[in-house]
Amino acid sequence: MSLNQEIENLQNGLLLKRAFIRINSEKACTCENKTILVDTQNKVLECKECGAVLDPFNEIEKMMYNEVKYIENIKVLIEEKKELTKWMASNRMGILLKKWASNLRLNRLPVCPKCHESIDVYKVNTWRSN
């Protein structure tokens, strides 16, 4: 049926039930950090930056995907924190030696906790265990 015939049928009172599909009628949003404007009256989502109408399902899906990635990243960071805590506990001596080396480079000498006199570590020739 041609367009002219459809117009004649409409004018004659014949209502044709037909679905019309708009292809590429609205621009797609390509904003990376978009702000979504929720129109509660018309029940529409729009990108506040470019004004494109957004598909609610796709936006919910993206939010869920980002939420899952966020939670996974937190889990990874918690595991890394545990590993670093273990490493720090097992490498206290290394940290202590770094502090000593840093202070010696600044010409600072350690002080005896009992007599409060400076100890020249370069003159230490004997060591004992606790």
Buried (B, 14 or more C-beta within 10 A) or exposed (E): EEEEEEEEEEEEEEEEEEEEEEEEEEEEBEEEEBEBEEEEEEEEBBBEBEEBBBEEEEBEEEEEEEEEEEEEEEEEEEEEEEEEEEEEEEEEEEEEEEEEEEEEEEEEEBEEEEEEEEEEEEEEEEEEEE
